[in-house]
Amino acid sequence: MAGMTSAAPSSLPLALPWWQRALIWACVLALLLGVFALYTLPDFMVTLAGYIWACF
C-alpha cells in the first residue's frame, strides 16, 4: 500500500468551543427541568398514564 497516508477519518467529531458546549448543556438542563416540572402536576400525570394505557 505505497503512497497511502494515515489521515484521520472525517467522521470524527470536531471539538466545540467552550461556549457552544455550555449552551448545549444549558439547553439539556432546561429540557430536563421542564420534564421534571411536569411530574409535579397530578392532572398531567393522570392524562399521560391514560394515553400510555390506551396504546395497549
N, C-alpha and C positions, 0 to 999 in steps of 0.2 A: 504494500500500500504506500508506495512512494508518492510524495507530494501532498499527503493529507496532513492537515494541521488539526490539533486538538482544540478547536474553538468551543466555547460554551454554547449549549443549545439555546435557541432564542425563547424557549418556553419557560425559562427560569424567571421568577418574579423579580421585578426591579425594586430596589429599596425606595420606600416612600420618604419624603421629608417628614420631620417630626410633627409639623402642624397638620399634615394630612392624616397621619396615624392618630393624632389626638382628636381630630374631627370625626374620624370613623368610630373611635371608641366612645366619643360623646353621643353619637347617634345610636350606637348599640345600647348604651346605658339608658338613654331616653326611651327607646323602644321597650326595653325590659321593665323600666319603671312604669310605663304605661300599661303593660300587660299585667304586672303585679297589682296595679291600682284597680284594674277591672275585677280582680278576685275579691276585693272588699265590697263589691256591690252584689248583694244576695239575689236580686231580681235578674241580673245579668247571668249569674251562675246557673240559676234555675232554667233560664231560656237556653243557655248553651248546652246544658245537660239534656234538655228536651230535643234540641237539634241533633245532638250526637246519638241519642237513643232512637230517633226517627230513622237513622241510617241503617239500623238493624231491624 
